[in-house]
Amino acid sequence: MNIVIKSAIAIGLSISSSLSLAADVSRDEIVRILDKAVPQWDDRILAAASYADPIAKLDFYQLAKVMRDDIKEFPPEGAKQLDDGVRALRLESESGKVRFVNRKRAWQYKRDVDSRRVDPDYAIKTTLETLSQLGLPLDELAKPLVRPQIAAGGKVGSEKPTEQHDMYSLVFVQRQINGLPVYQSDARLAINNYGEVQRMHPA
């Protein structure tokens, strides 16, 4: 609770200083502004559900299956990474981080120049299904944020791009508990124009 109090004081000082410069503001008005700006927390914020660690049980076979990837040979038990030239997987059970990249699913000009990115709702659906199948609790995930990744180019000497192409739908998902974001607990997925997960990694 000390953190909350210190934050409230800092915000209060900042608001108070700003208002003092602008005009004479009463103490009651400052309190009203603070009450509106500072989140109202109580001890319920500490009542976070305890889940088993899904990453601790995850192996390369399960990860490949969730990503709908066909891997012929897997590394020995205890290995933390796999790279066969086409895909790269990494499991860090200690830190709870998972990485996945499939190079064949990456955007290629000749093959994908006329393709279009998937609908944002489909990108979100694919992302949530992927995270759920990895064992992550969906009730601890904030609303996903989707942004396009594009490629643009032009002729030599041109001031503006003369062509633009869809590459990926980038989906960012923040973990949260009781409405508060969890520091360094999130994921970014790149969904290619065919609805496949091309890469996934912590932000």
C-alpha positions in Angstrom: 0.0 0.0 0.0 3.0 2.3 0.5 3.5 2.3 -3.3 -0.1 3.5 -3.8 0.3 6.2 -1.2 3.5 7.5 -2.6 2.0 7.4 -6.1 -1.0 9.4 -4.9 1.3 11.9 -3.2 3.3 12.3 -6.4 0.2 12.8 -8.5 -1.2 15.2 -5.9 2.0 17.3 -5.9 2.0 17.3 -9.7 -1.7 18.3 -9.9 -1.4 20.8 -7.1 1.6 22.5 -8.7 -0.1 22.7 -12.1 -3.3 24.1 -10.6 -1.5 26.6 -8.4 0.1 28.0 -11.5 -3.1 28.3 -13.3 -5.4 29.7 -10.6 -6.2 29.6 -6.9 -7.7 26.2 -6.2 -9.3 25.1 -3.0 -8.1 22.1 -1.1 -11.4 20.4 -1.6 -11.1 20.8 -5.3 -7.7 19.2 -5.3 -9.0 16.3 -3.2 -11.8 15.9 -5.7 -9.4 15.8 -8.6 -7.2 13.3 -6.8 -10.1 11.0 -6.0 -11.0 11.0 -9.7 -7.5 10.4 -11.0 -6.1 7.8 -8.5 -7.5 4.2 -8.7 -9.4 3.1 -5.7 -7.7 -0.1 -4.4 -8.3 -2.2 -1.4 -6.9 -5.6 -0.2 -8.9 -7.4 -2.8 -6.2 -6.5 -5.3 -4.0 -9.1 -3.6 -6.5 -11.9 -4.0 -5.0 -13.3 -7.2 -5.9 -16.8 -8.2 -3.0 -19.3 -8.1 -2.6 -21.3 -11.2 -0.2 -24.1 -12.0 2.7 -22.9 -14.2 1.8 -24.0 -17.8 5.3 -23.3 -19.1 6.9 -25.6 -16.7 5.0 -28.6 -18.2 5.4 -27.5 -21.8 7.7 -29.4 -24.1 8.8 -29.0 -27.8 6.3 -31.5 -29.1 3.3 -29.8 -27.4 4.5 -26.4 -28.6 4.9 -27.5 -32.2 1.4 -29.1 -32.0 -0.2 -25.9 -30.8 1.6 -24.0 -33.5 0.4 -26.5 -36.1 4.0 -27.1 -37.1 5.4 -30.4 -38.4 8.7 -31.1 -36.7 10.4 -34.4 -37.5 13.2 -34.4 -34.9 13.1 -33.1 -31.4 16.0 -32.3 -29.1 16.9 -34.5 -26.1 15.1 -34.0 -22.8 16.3 -31.0 -20.9 17.2 -29.0 -24.0 16.0 -25.4 -24.1 16.0 -24.6 -27.8 15.5 -26.2 -31.2 16.6 -24.7 -34.5 16.4 -26.9 -37.6 16.9 -24.1 -40.1 13.2 -23.7 -40.8 11.9 -23.0 -37.3 13.3 -21.9 -34.0 11.8 -22.8 -30.7 12.9 -21.9 -27.2 11.5 -22.9 -23.8 12.7 -21.1 -20.7 10.8 -22.8 -17.9 12.6 -20.8 -15.2 11.6 -17.4 -16.6 8.3 -18.7 -18.1 9.1 -17.5 -21.6 8.3 -19.2 -24.9 9.6 -18.3 -28.3 8.6 -19.6 -31.7 9.6 -18.7 -35.2 8.8 -20.4 -38.5 10.9 -19.0 -41.3 8.8 -20.6 -44.1 5.8 -18.7 -42.8 7.6 -15.4 -43.1 6.4 -12.9 -45.8 8.1 -13.4 -49.2 7.7 -10.9 -52.0 7.2 -13.3 -54.9 4.8 -15.6 -53.0 2.9 -13.1 -50.9 3.0 -9.8 -52.8 -0.8 -10.0 -53.6 -1.9 -11.5 -50.3 -3.9 -9.5 -47.8 -3.7 -9.7 -44.0 -6.4 -11.5 -42.1 -9.3 -9.8 -40.4 -8.4 -8.3 -37.0 -11.0 -10.4 -35.3 -9.6 -13.6 -36.8 -6.1 -12.6 -35.7 -7.4 -12.1 -32.1 -9.3 -15.4 -32.2 -6.1 -17.2 -33.4 -4.0 -15.6 -30.7 -6.4 -16.4 -27.9 -6.8 -20.0 -29.0 -3.0 -20.4 -29.2 -2.4 -18.9 -25.7 -5.3 -21.0 -24.3 -3.9 -24.2 -25.8 -0.5 -23.4 -24.2 -2.3 -23.4 -20.9 -2.5 -19.7 -20.2 -5.7 -18.6 -18.3 -7.7 -16.4 -20.6 -9.3 -14.5 -17.6 -5.9 -13.0 -16.9 -5.4 -11.6 -20.4 -6.3 -8.0 -21.3 -8.1 -7.2 -24.6 -5.6 -7.9 -27.4 -4.3 -5.1 -29.5 -3.9 -5.6 -33.2 -1.7 -3.6 -35.5 -0.7 -4.2 -39.2 2.9 -4.7 -40.3 3.4 -3.5 -43.9 6.1 -3.3 -46.5 6.4 -0.3 -48.7 8.7 0.7 -51.5 9.2 3.0 -54.5 11.2 3.7 -57.5 14.6 5.4 -57.2 14.2 9.1 -56.7 10.5 8.9 -55.7 9.6 10.9 -52.6 6.6 8.7 -51.7 6.1 4.9 -51.7 4.6 3.7 -54.9 3.6 0.3 -53.6 2.5 -1.1 -50.2 1.9 -4.7 -49.1 0.4 -6.4 -46.1 2.8 -8.6 -44.2 1.5 -9.5 -40.8 -1.2 -8.8 -38.2 0.8 -8.1 -35.0 -1.2 -9.0 -31.9 -0.1 -7.8 -28.4 -1.6 -9.3 -25.3 -0.9 -8.0 -21.8 -1.5 -10.2 -18.8 -3.4 -8.5 -16.0 -4.6 -9.5 -12.5 -7.6 -7.7 -11.0 -7.4 -5.1 -13.8 -3.8 -4.3 -13.3 -1.1 -5.1 -15.9 1.6 -7.6 -14.8 5.1 -6.4 -15.4 7.0 -8.4 -18.1 4.2 -10.8 -18.5 2.8 -10.5 -22.0 3.1 -11.9 -25.5 3.4 -10.8 -29.1 2.3 -12.9 -32.0 2.7 -12.3 -35.7 -0.2 -13.8 -37.7 0.7 -14.1 -41.4 -1.7 -13.5 -44.3 -2.7 -17.1 -44.3 -3.8 -17.1 -40.6 -0.7 -18.9 -39.3 1.4 -18.0 -36.4 4.7 -17.0 -37.9 6.4 -16.0 -34.7 5.6 -15.6 -31.0 7.7 -14.1 -28.3 7.5 -12.1 -25.0 7.4 -8.4 -25.5 
